[in-house]
């Protein structure tokens, strides 16, 4: 006695799910998730501040300094240290969140010029990045990462 099963139907269903997952990943360029209450990862596009912002007051009240390793993020708490890794070259830099932004669709972080220099992105302007903040680097003052871990 031989058992046979027609997998062609199951194969088509699997192909559809693969296409759906691929489209979902493509359609969400900035995917963020909480890995527990104190770990964080996000993918998207980074840009850097124009020189005209030098010396202006940031959202947390500090004076903006292009020579510091700082950044703006829409929701991470001020003081959070984030490792920014350029996805196409592997270069990385650790920055501290001290401002809000960016306010350009599709971008997830605005870097100081020094941070951009360390990523080798000055001439390009924008680059694909991964943001990560390992356990213990999330600012304890708020106890969360912008509401993502609740």
N, C-alpha and C positions, 0 to 999 in steps of 0.2 A: 504494500500500500504506500502510495506516494502522496505527500502533501504539497500542494502548490498554492501560491498566493500571488495575485496580480498586484505588483508594487507600482504600476504605472500611475494609478490614482493617487497613492500616497506620495509618490515622487513629485507630482504636479502640486500637491498641497505644500510640500516642503519648499519647492521653488517659489511659490507665492509668498511664504513666510520670509524667505531670504530676501526677496525683493522689498517687502514691506519694511523689514528691519533696516536694510540698506538705505531706503528712502527716508526713514525716520532719522537715521544718523546724519544723512546729507542735509536734511531740512532743518536740523537743530545744530547750527555751527557752534553755539555756546551751550555745552551740556555741563551742568554742574551737579554734583552729588555730595552728600555728607556720608563719610565713612565713619560712623559713630558720631559722638558729639564733638570730637576735637580733631578730625581730619577733614581735609578738603581738597578737591581737585576740580578743575574747570578748563575747558578748551575753547579757544577762540582767537581773535585778532588783537594784537597789541599795537599801540601807537605811542608817541611821546609828545610832551608839552612843547609848545612853541616858546621861543626866547622871551616873548612879550609877557609871559606869566612870572618871570623871575621877580622875586620880592613881594608878590601879591599874597594876600592872606588865603590860606587853604581852609577847607571846611572844618578842620579841627582847631583852627586858630593860629597855627604856625605860619611863619613866613616861608613861602615856597623857595627852594634852593635847587637850581639845576644841577649842582655838584653833589647833592645828597642822593642816597639810594632810596628814593621814595616813589610812591605811586598813588593813583586814584583808582578806586573800585566802587561800583554802585552800592554794594551791600556789606562787604566785609567790615568788621569793626575797626575803628582807628587803632593803630598800634599793632595790628596783626602783621606778622612777618610771613611773606609769601615768596616761595621759590618760583621764579619765572623762567621757564625753559623754552628756548626757541626750537620748534618742532623740526625745522628743516636742517638745522646745523648741530643741535644738541647743546649749544652755548646756554649758560644759565647765570642768573644773578638773583640774590636775595634782596628784596625791597620791603619797606615798611609802609603800610597803608596810612596816609594822612590826609586824603582828600576824597571827594566824590566825583564820579564820572567813570568812564568817558560818556559823553552825550551824543555820540555818533553811532548810528545803528550798525550792529555787527561787531562792534569793538567791546572788549571785556576789561581792558586795563589801559590806563595812560601812565607812562613811565617818565621819570625825570630824564634829562638828557644824559647824565652819567650812567644811569641804568641802561638806557638805549645804546650808549657807546659800548658798554660791556657785552651787550648782546650782538653787537656788530650790525645794528639796524639803522644807523644814522642816514645813510644814503637811500635806503629803501623806504623808510617812513613807517611802514606797517609790516608786521610779520606774524605768522601763525605761532601761537604759544600754548603751553600747558602751564596752568597755575597750580601749585600744590602748597599745602601747609600741613606738615606732619603733626601728629599728636603733640600737644604741648605748646604749639606756636600760635594757637588761636588766642586772641586777647581775652584774658580772664575777666576784664572789667564788665563785659556784657554777658559772658558765659555761653555765648553761642556764635555761630557764624552767619550772622545776618538772617536768622530765622530758619536756616536750612536744616538744623538738627533737631527741631522740636517735634 
